Amino acid sequence: MMNFCGWLKTFKRKGKRTATDEDEDVDDGVGEMTHGETANGVKEGERSTSEKRANSGRFTGWGRKLKSVTKQATSERSDGQPGDTPTATDGDGIEKKSIGDAVEECGENEGNPRNKTALKPGHSLMDWIRLGNSGIDLTGVGGRITPVTHAELAKHNRPDDTWMAIRGKVYNVTRYMNFHPGGADELMRGAGKDATKLFEEVHAWVNYESLLAKCYIGPLRNTVTLNLGDSSKPASKLPPAPPASFLQATKSKVAPVETQQSPAQSTTDRVDTGTEDATTPPNALTIVSSTSDDSLRLSVPIVPRFDWIQKTAELTLIFYTRSLANPGVLVECIDHLEVTVNILLESSVQHRYRFHLANNVRWPCIARTSLESGKIELMFTKLCPALWTSYGTMTYERRENCELQLHEYDVATRVEITHDSCALLLRPKNNCLLQVTPVGYHVSVSASIEGEYVSRSYTPVPMGCVSTDCPGTFVPLLIKSYPDGCLSKHLTRPVPLGTSLQVSQPSGNFVLGKLRHHNRFGLLAAGSGLTPMLALLLYLLERTSNRIEHICLLYFNKTEADIWCREMLENLCKKDKRLTVRHYLSETEQPEQPPADNSGDGNRASFAHGRVTPEIVRQLTAKESPLYATYCCLCGPKPFNELCHQYFRATDHNPKHLHSFQG
């Protein structure tokens, strides 16, 4: 196939043809035409002289225009304009990039909405990623999530202050202007308005949520005002105001269905009013779209939306839930074709999917969850690499108030972490189960001891919190052995390792969405109460929307030897200056302070003597304190939790912004 330079030379030769050359046969090497025959199969000699002259004139004009624009582009490049970079040349020394620009200017790509512009030095995609990770506030609102109305959005339509909305989310794209491959003018077409339609026309496949994550301001708030029952207008055709019972939450149930496609997606109609009145009539009913954080009073159940993608060697099953839904996932492999997926949402609701795949896959799969978007991905390796025409078939069922399901596990690995505590890796029987535990949830572990079943609740920890490799199907636990605890001693015994343990599905009442508007947190943990804080701490530090300002972890123990995950917490402090860790030791008179860190790599954990006191709690609730937190979580023995609640009630801290994890 002829390359671009050869094609260009051919048309240059045609451009030099004159009317006197019309009888000469030319084989330009394009296509599969025979000598002396045109693309339409008409012999050269059969064409009229006027038609030949017309075509000759067309080639001549096109060639002259191309030559002129190419020469102009090459001249501009040689002038050393800002943003010019060296480009490759062909054998004739013609600059390839200039030729490409010339072809676009000659109309070859006319109508293409994705024409790109040359970016200035230091404005590549990698430069944009570095800018986003530099800590600079790209939102212009301090990084706090704020719902935006259409009227407010319309005010930000200048090049130095540009907001736009895409699919219900508002972004400040002012700093992105010079990084946009299509140029600032193209981006300004969507300034100050909902640019969803424009975005989908040009490049709907672009992952804008990841690209503009650091520019996210908040959801686009759509409000419509209906004047119901206006007595001043008796001729009004509007119906009377609905009864109060209309606004009460209702629950709906979905019957089991069998389909080859995803279950129906829960959608919300949006009304775009463009502007909002400053005043609202007294009889008006205001409806706020669920795209804003002020969600509808109607309790809309979450119905996951299913999708699938594939590569030659991989199959990925995707489930879209809801932002901050904090889902739990149970994946069970029946055989290489049958897979069951249970998605746990809203405490007592399960969404059960049973797949019969088109071809065999390998086990185990890899599970990935995005808490901020609510997206769940299950990646399977195909047994025989090939592209499938379908994923297979699926049955879907929604269940409410289900009985607690138990699965059998064995202790696969035991690692001592302190003098009385161990890290345990629990392996499912037959290794056919994979479980993802929501943040702040726990599981119930039961074992038969001397003929009686004994049960206790434990919170699984992130895999990185154990000092050994943890396969994806294993459940990692940190367990303290108590002298009078028959189950803890049974689980942590070195020989033989525990077997035939009954482990429940995750359960809990922690609502991750309540943390959405907060960016200063206080975490109080005592002893083994650290376990629910670990997953929460890692999520908060990695959160991109409403970026965290400060997290204070107050960890209470008897001695230094009782501290769990000390090295991990130290590393987090060094890595992220937003985290402060303070250890309080009750049985050590004067804890030894670690040497000062003069490397400038980060802060270090501090130590103090004592127990939880009102003064410690006031440091978290006083606005002038550097440890001030707008949301607090606590976990520990029952006396510790009760004492903390008593101290918080003595302050002006909002009780709705305090969560106590119960084991």
C-alpha positions in Angstrom: 0.0 0.0 0.0 1.4 3.4 -1.0 2.6 5.6 1.9 1.5 9.2 2.3 4.6 10.7 0.8 4.3 8.6 -2.4 0.6 9.5 -2.6 1.5 13.2 -2.3 4.2 13.0 -5.0 1.6 11.3 -7.3 -0.9 14.1 -7.0 1.8 16.7 -7.4 2.6 15.1 -10.8 -1.0 15.1 -11.7 -1.2 18.8 -10.7 1.5 19.6 -13.3 -0.5 18.0 -16.1 -1.9 20.3 -18.7 -4.7 20.0 -21.1 -2.2 18.7 -23.8 -1.4 15.7 -21.8 -4.9 14.4 -21.7 -4.3 11.5 -24.1 -1.4 10.1 -22.1 -2.1 7.0 -19.9 -0.8 7.4 -16.4 -0.6 4.6 -13.8 -0.5 6.3 -10.4 -0.3 3.1 -8.4 -3.5 3.8 -6.4 -6.0 0.9 -6.3 -6.2 -2.1 -8.5 -6.9 -0.4 -11.8 -5.4 -1.9 -15.0 -3.3 0.3 -17.3 -5.4 2.8 -19.2 -8.5 2.1 -17.2 -10.2 4.4 -14.7 -11.6 3.4 -11.3 -15.1 3.2 -12.8 -14.0 0.7 -15.4 -14.2 3.2 -18.3 -11.5 3.2 -20.9 -9.4 6.3 -21.0 -10.0 6.7 -24.7 -13.8 6.5 -24.2 -14.0 9.6 -22.0 -14.8 12.9 -23.5 -12.2 15.6 -23.9 -14.1 18.1 -21.7 -14.4 15.5 -18.9 -10.6 15.0 -19.0 -9.9 18.7 -19.0 -12.2 19.2 -16.0 -10.5 16.5 -14.0 -7.1 17.8 -15.1 -8.1 21.3 -13.8 -9.3 19.8 -10.6 -6.0 18.0 -10.0 -4.1 21.1 -10.9 -6.0 23.4 -8.5 -5.8 20.8 -5.7 -2.1 20.4 -6.2 -1.4 24.1 -6.2 -3.4 24.6 -3.0 -1.7 21.7 -1.3 1.7 22.9 -2.4 1.0 26.5 -1.2 -0.3 25.5 2.2 2.5 23.0 2.7 5.1 25.6 1.9 3.4 28.0 4.3 3.2 25.4 7.1 6.9 24.5 6.6 7.8 28.2 6.7 5.9 28.7 9.9 7.6 25.7 11.5 11.1 27.1 10.6 10.3 30.4 12.2 10.5 28.7 15.6 7.0 29.5 16.9 6.3 28.6 20.5 5.4 25.0 21.0 7.3 23.8 17.9 9.2 20.6 18.3 11.5 18.7 15.9 9.6 16.3 13.6 10.7 13.5 11.4 11.3 14.0 7.7 11.0 11.8 4.7 13.6 11.2 2.0 13.0 14.5 0.4 13.4 16.5 3.6 9.7 17.3 3.7 8.4 17.6 7.2 5.7 15.0 7.8 3.9 16.9 10.5 3.7 20.0 8.3 2.2 17.9 5.4 -0.4 16.5 7.8 -1.3 20.0 8.9 -1.5 21.1 5.2 -3.8 18.2 4.3 -6.1 19.2 7.1 -6.1 22.8 6.0 -6.8 21.7 2.4 -10.1 20.2 3.4 -9.2 16.5 3.6 -10.4 16.4 7.2 -13.2 19.0 6.9 -16.1 18.3 9.2 -13.9 16.3 11.7 -14.8 17.6 15.1 -11.6 16.1 16.7 -9.0 18.3 14.9 -6.2 18.8 17.5 -4.0 21.8 18.2 -0.3 21.9 19.0 0.1 22.2 22.8 2.7 24.4 24.4 5.7 22.8 26.1 4.8 21.6 29.6 1.2 21.0 28.7 1.1 17.3 27.9 -1.1 14.7 29.6 1.6 13.7 32.0 2.1 17.4 32.9 -1.6 17.6 33.7 -1.4 14.6 35.9 1.5 16.1 37.7 -0.4 19.3 38.3 -3.4 17.4 39.7 -1.1 15.5 42.1 0.7 18.6 43.2 -2.0 19.5 45.8 -3.0 22.7 44.0 -6.7 23.4 44.3 -8.0 23.1 40.8 -11.6 23.4 41.8 -11.5 27.0 42.9 -13.8 26.3 45.8 -11.4 24.7 48.3 -12.0 21.2 47.2 -15.4 21.0 49.0 -18.3 19.3 47.2 -20.9 21.9 46.5 -24.1 21.4 44.5 -24.3 23.9 41.6 -27.5 25.4 40.1 -27.9 26.3 36.4 -27.9 30.0 37.4 -24.6 29.7 39.2 -23.1 27.6 36.4 -24.0 30.3 33.8 -22.0 32.9 35.7 -18.7 31.1 35.1 -18.4 31.4 31.3 -15.1 33.4 30.9 -11.7 32.1 29.8 -10.3 33.0 33.2 -13.3 31.4 35.0 -14.7 28.4 33.2 -17.1 25.9 34.6 -19.0 23.3 32.7 -21.3 20.3 33.4 -20.9 16.9 32.0 -23.5 14.2 32.8 -24.7 15.8 35.9 -21.3 16.8 37.3 -19.8 20.3 37.3 -16.1 20.8 36.7 -13.8 23.9 36.9 -11.9 23.6 33.6 -10.1 26.9 33.8 -6.7 25.4 34.5 -7.3 22.6 31.9 -7.7 25.1 29.0 -4.1 25.0 27.8 -4.0 21.2 28.3 -7.0 20.5 26.0 -5.9 18.8 22.8 -8.7 20.5 20.9 -7.7 23.9 22.0 -9.2 26.5 24.4 -11.8 27.7 21.8 -13.3 24.3 21.5 -13.5 24.0 25.3 -15.2 27.4 25.6 -18.1 26.1 23.5 -19.3 24.4 26.7 -18.4 27.1 29.2 -21.1 28.0 31.7 -23.6 25.4 30.6 -24.4 21.7 30.5 -22.0 20.4 27.8 -23.1 16.8 27.9 -24.5 16.8 24.4 -21.4 18.5 23.0 -19.1 16.1 24.8 -20.9 13.0 23.6 -20.8 14.3 20.0 -17.0 14.8 20.0 -15.5 12.1 22.3 -18.0 10.3 24.5 -15.6 7.5 25.1 -13.0 9.7 27.0 -12.7 9.0 30.7 -13.5 12.5 31.7 -14.2 11.5 35.4 -10.6 10.4 35.8 -9.1 13.2 33.7 -11.0 16.0 35.6 -11.3 14.4 39.0 -9.3 17.1 40.7 -11.5 19.8 39.0 -14.8 18.4 40.4 -16.9 21.0 42.1 -20.2 19.2 42.7 -23.4 17.8 41.2 -25.5 19.9 38.9 -28.6 20.7 40.9 -31.8 20.8 38.7 -34.8 22.4 40.4 -38.2 22.9 39.0 -40.9 25.0 40.7 -44.6 24.1 40.2 -47.2 26.6 41.3 -50.0 24.2 42.5 -53.4 25.4 43.4 -52.9 29.2 43.0 -56.1 30.8 44.3 -55.4 34.0 42.4 -55.8 32.1 39.1 -59.2 30.2 39.3 -58.9 29.3 35.6 -55.6 27.4 36.2 -55.5 23.9 34.7 -52.9 22.7 37.1 -54.1 19.9 39.4 -54.4 20.4 43.2 -51.4 19.8 45.4 -50.7 16.1 46.1 -51.4 14.7 49.5 -48.6 14.4 52.1 -48.7 10.6 51.8 -47.3 11.1 48.2 -43.9 12.1 49.6 -43.6 9.2 52.0 -40.9 6.7 51.2 -42.1 3.4 49.7 -40.3 0.1 49.1 -40.5 -1.8 45.9 -39.7 -5.4 45.2 -38.4 -6.8 41.9 -39.4 -10.3 40.9 -36.7 -12.8 39.6 -36.0 -12.4 35.9 -34.0 -14.4 33.4 -32.2 -12.5 30.7 -29.1 -12.2 28.6 -28.9 -8.5 29.3 -28.6 -6.4 32.4 -31.5 -5.7 34.8 -33.3 -2.5 34.3 -31.3 0.5 35.4 -32.8 2.8 38.0 -32.9 6.2 36.4 -34.1 9.7 37.4 -35.7 12.2 35.1 -34.0 15.5 35.0 -35.7 18.9 34.3 -33.4 21.6 33.0 -34.9 25.0 33.8 -31.8 27.0 32.9 -32.4 29.7 35.6 -34.2 29.8 39.0 -36.4 32.5 40.4 -35.1 34.3 43.5 -38.5 33.8 45.2 -40.8 30.8 45.3 -44.6 31.1 45.4 -46.1 30.0 48.8 -48.1 27.2 47.2 -45.2 25.9 45.1 -43.8 22.4 45.3 -40.0 22.2 44.8 -38.5 19.0 43.5 -34.8 18.5 43.7 -33.1 16.1 41.3 -31.2 13.1 42.8 -28.1 14.3 41.0 -27.6 16.7 43.8 -26.6 15.8 47.4 -30.0 17.0 48.6 -31.6 13.8 47.3 -35.3 13.2 46.9 -37.3 12.4 50.0 -38.5 9.3 48.1 -36.4 6.4 49.0 -35.2 5.1 45.7 -33.7 1.6 46.0 -30.4 0.9 44.3 -30.6 -1.5 41.4 -27.2 -2.4 40.0 -26.7 -2.0 36.3 -24.8 -4.8 34.6 -22.3 -4.6 31.7 -19.4 -6.7 30.4 -16.3 -6.1 28.4 -13.6 -8.4 27.1 -10.1 -8.8 25.8 -8.7 -11.8 24.0 -7.6 -13.4 27.2 -9.9 -11.6 29.8 -13.6 -11.3 30.6 -14.7 -8.5 32.9 -18.2 -8.4 34.5 -19.1 -4.9 35.6 -21.8 -3.8 38.1 -22.7 -0.1 38.6 -24.3 0.6 41.9 -24.2 4.2 43.3 -21.6 6.6 44.5 -20.5 5.7 48.0 -22.9 2.8 48.2 -20.1 0.8 49.9 -21.2 -2.6 48.4 -20.2 -6.0 49.7 -19.5 -8.7 47.1 -19.6 -12.5 47.3 -18.5 -14.4 44.2 -18.9 -18.2 44.2 -17.4 -20.4 41.5 -19.5 -23.5 40.9 -17.5 -24.7 38.0 -15.6 -23.1 35.1 -18.9 -22.1 33.5 -21.2 -21.3 36.4 -20.5 -18.3 38.6 -22.8 -16.7 41.2 -22.4 -13.1 42.3 -24.1 -11.6 45.3 -24.0 -7.8 45.8 -24.9 -6.7 49.3 -26.5 -3.2 49.5 -28.6 -1.3 52.0 -27.9 -3.6 54.9 -30.6 -6.2 54.3 -30.9 -6.2 50.5 -29.1 -8.7 48.2 -28.8 -8.6 44.4 -28.1 -12.2 43.2 -26.8 -12.9 39.7 -26.2 -16.4 38.4 -24.1 -16.6 35.2 -23.8 -19.4 32.8 -20.8 -18.2 30.8 -20.3 -18.9 27.1 -16.9 -20.5 27.6 -14.6 -21.7 30.4 -12.8 -19.3 32.7 -10.1 -19.7 35.3 -10.6 -19.3 39.0 -10.0 -17.2 41.1 -11.1 -13.9 39.6 -9.8 -10.5 40.6 -12.3 -8.1 42.3 -11.9 -4.4 42.1 -14.3 -1.9 43.7 -14.4 1.9 43.4 -16.1 3.4 46.4 -16.5 6.9 45.0 -18.3 5.7 41.9 -19.8 2.5 43.2 -18.4 0.5 40.3 -17.6 -3.2 40.8 -15.3 -5.1 38.4 -14.8 -8.9 38.3 -11.9 -9.9 36.0 -11.7 -13.5 34.8 -9.0 -15.1 32.7 -10.3 -17.1 29.8 -9.3 -20.7 29.6 -8.9 -20.5 25.8 -8.0 -17.0 24.7 -10.5 -15.8 22.0 -13.1 -13.1 21.5 -16.6 -14.2 22.5 -19.8 -13.2 20.8 -21.7 -13.2 24.1 -20.9 -13.5 27.8 -23.6 -16.2 28.1 -26.8 -16.1 30.1 -27.8 -14.6 33.4 -30.6 -14.8 36.0 -31.2 -11.9 38.4 -33.1 -11.8 41.7 -33.5 -9.1 44.3 -33.8 -10.4 47.9 -34.8 -8.6 51.1 -34.4 -9.6 54.7 -32.3 -12.6 53.8 -31.0 -15.0 56.4 -27.4 -14.7 57.4 -25.3 -17.0 55.1 -22.5 -19.0 56.5 -19.5 -20.4 54.6 -16.8 -22.8 55.8 -13.2 -21.6 56.2 -9.9 -22.9 57.5 -7.0 -21.1 59.0 -4.4 -21.2 56.3 -1.7 -18.9 57.8 -0.9 -17.7 61.4 1.6 -14.8 62.0 2.3 -13.4 65.5 2.2 -9.6 65.5 2.5 -9.0 69.3 2.9 -11.1 72.4 -0.8 -11.9 72.5 -2.1 -11.2 69.0 -2.0 -12.9 65.6 -2.7 -12.1 62.0 -4.8 -15.0 60.5 -5.5 -15.7 56.9 -8.8 -17.7 56.5 -9.1 -19.8 53.3 -12.5 -20.9 52.0 -13.2 -24.6 51.7 -12.4 -25.8 48.1 -11.1 -22.2 47.5 -14.2 -21.5 45.5 -15.4 -18.3 47.2 -14.2 -14.6 47.1 -15.5 -12.0 49.5 -15.2 -8.2 49.5 -16.1 -6.6 52.8 -17.6 -3.1 52.8 -15.7 -0.4 54.8 -16.7 -0.5 58.5 -18.4 -3.9 58.3 -17.6 -7.1 60.2 -18.1 -10.8 59.9 -19.2 -13.4 62.4 -16.8 -16.3 63.0 -18.1 -19.4 64.7 -16.4 -22.6 65.7 -17.4 -25.8 67.5 -15.5 -26.0 70.8 -16.1 -28.9 73.1 -19.4 -29.6 71.5 -20.7 -26.0 71.6 -20.7 -23.4 68.9 -19.0 -20.2 70.0 -19.3 -17.0 67.9 -17.6 -13.6 67.8 -17.5 -10.7 65.4 -14.3 -9.6 63.8 -13.5 -6.9 61.2 -11.5 -8.0 58.2 -8.6 -5.7 57.5 -7.0 -4.6 54.2 -4.6 -7.1 52.7 -1.7 -4.7 53.1 -2.1 -4.7 56.9 -0.8 -8.2 57.3 2.9 -9.0 57.0 2.5 -11.8 54.6 1.2 -12.4 51.1 -2.6 -12.7 51.1 -4.4 -14.3 48.1 -7.6 -12.6 46.9 -9.9 -15.3 48.1 -8.5 -15.3 51.7 -10.0 -13.2 54.5 -7.3 -11.4 56.7 -8.1 -10.9 60.4 -6.2 -9.4 63.3 -7.2 -11.3 66.5 -6.2 -10.8 70.1 -6.1 -13.8 72.4 -7.8 -13.3 75.7 -7.0 -15.5 78.7 -10.7 -16.2 79.2 -11.7 -16.1 75.5 -12.2 -19.7 74.4 -12.8 -18.7 70.7 -9.8 -16.3 70.5 -7.5 -19.0 72.0 -8.9 -21.6 69.6 -8.3 -19.4 66.6 -4.8 -18.2 67.5 -3.4 -21.6 68.7 -0.2 -22.4 66.8 -0.9 -26.2 66.4 -3.1 -27.4 65.0 -4.5 -24.5 63.0 -8.2 -24.0 63.2 -10.5 -25.8 60.8 -14.2 -25.9 59.9 -14.8 -22.3 60.9 -18.2 -20.8 60.0 -17.8 -17.3 58.6 -20.8 -15.1 57.8 -21.4 -12.7 55.1 -20.4 -9.0 56.0 -22.9 -7.1 58.1 -22.9 -3.6 59.7 -24.7 -0.3 59.8 -21.9 2.1 58.7 -23.1 4.5 56.0 -20.1 5.7 54.0 -22.2 8.4 52.3 -22.4 10.4 55.5 -18.8 11.3 55.1 -19.3 12.9 51.8 -19.3 16.6 52.9 -16.6 16.2 55.6 -12.8 16.6 55.1 -11.6 16.7 58.7 -11.8 13.4 60.7 -11.1 12.2 64.2 -10.6 8.5 64.7 -10.4 7.1 68.3 -9.5 3.4 68.7 -8.6 1.3 71.7 -6.8 -2.0 71.4 -8.3 -4.3 68.8 -10.8 -1.4 67.9 -8.2 -0.3 65.4 -9.4 -2.9 62.8 -12.4 -1.0 61.4 -10.3 2.2 61.3 -7.7 0.7 58.9 -9.9 0.3 55.9 -11.6 3.7 56.6 -8.2 5.4 57.0 -6.9 4.1 53.7 -10.1 5.1 51.8 -10.1 8.6 53.2 -6.4 9.2 52.3 -7.0 8.1 48.7 -10.3 9.9 48.3 -10.2 12.3 45.3 -13.6 14.1 45.7 -13.7 16.6 48.6 -10.0 15.9 49.3 -9.2 15.3 52.9 -7.6 18.2 54.9 -6.7 16.4 58.0 -7.1 13.0 59.8 -6.2 12.5 63.4 -5.9 8.9 64.7 -5.8 8.6 68.5 -4.8 5.0 69.4 -5.1 3.9 73.1 -3.2 0.8 74.4 -1.5 -0.4 77.6 2.1 -0.5 76.4 4.1 0.0 73.3 4.2 -3.8 72.8 0.4 -3.8 72.4 0.4 -1.5 69.4 -0.9 -3.1 66.2 0.3 -2.1 62.7 2.8 0.3 64.1 5.2 0.2 61.1 2.3 0.7 58.7 1.0 3.7 60.6 4.5 5.2 60.7 4.9 4.8 57.0 1.5 6.5 56.4 2.5 9.4 58.5 5.8 9.9 56.6 4.0 9.6 53.3 1.1 11.9 53.9 1.3 15.0 56.1 -2.5 15.2 56.4 -2.4 12.2 58.8 -1.6 12.7 62.6 -1.2 9.6 64.8 -1.0 9.9 68.6 -0.4 6.8 70.8 -1.8 7.0 74.4 -0.3 4.4 76.7 -2.0 3.8 80.1 0.6 1.6 81.8 3.8 3.4 80.7 4.7 6.4 82.8 7.0 8.2 80.4 6.8 6.7 76.9 10.1 7.0 74.9 9.7 9.4 72.1 11.1 8.4 68.7 14.0 10.5 67.5 13.1 13.7 65.6 12.7 13.3 61.9 15.1 15.9 60.3 14.9 14.4 56.8 11.8 16.4 55.8 10.1 13.3 54.5 7.1 13.7 56.7 5.7 13.7 60.3 6.0 11.0 62.8 3.6 9.4 65.4 3.8 10.9 68.9 3.4 9.2 72.3 1.7 10.3 75.5 0.7 8.7 78.8 -2.9 8.4 79.9 -6.4 7.3 78.9 -9.2 9.0 77.1 -10.2 12.3 78.8 -12.6 15.2 78.2 -9.6 17.3 77.3 -8.5 14.9 74.5 -12.1 14.9 73.1 -12.2 18.7 73.2 -9.1 18.9 71.0 -11.2 17.2 68.3 -14.3 19.4 68.8 -12.7 22.9 69.3 -12.6 24.8 66.0 -9.4 26.6 67.0 -7.6 23.3 67.6 -5.2 21.9 64.9 -6.9 18.5 65.5 -10.4 19.8 64.9 -12.6 17.3 63.2 -16.1 17.7 61.8 -16.8 13.9 61.8 -15.5 11.4 64.4 -15.5 7.6 64.6 -14.7 5.5 67.6 -14.2 1.8 68.4 -13.0 -0.2 71.4 -14.3 -2.1 74.4 -17.8 -1.2 75.6 -16.6 1.0 78.6 -14.3 2.9 76.2 -17.1 3.6 73.8 -19.5 4.7 76.5 -16.9 7.0 78.1 -16.2 8.7 74.7 -19.9 9.2 74.1 -20.2 10.9 77.5 -17.3 13.3 76.7 -18.7 14.1 73.2 -22.1 14.9 74.7 -20.4 17.5 76.9 -19.2 19.4 73.8 -21.1 21.1 71.0 -20.2 18.4 68.6 -23.1 17.3 66.4 -24.2 13.8 67.5 -25.1 13.0 63.9 -21.5 13.3 63.0 -20.3 10.7 65.5 -20.2 7.0 64.6 -19.5 4.1 67.1 -18.4 0.8 65.6 -19.9 -2.1 67.5 -18.3 -5.5 67.4 
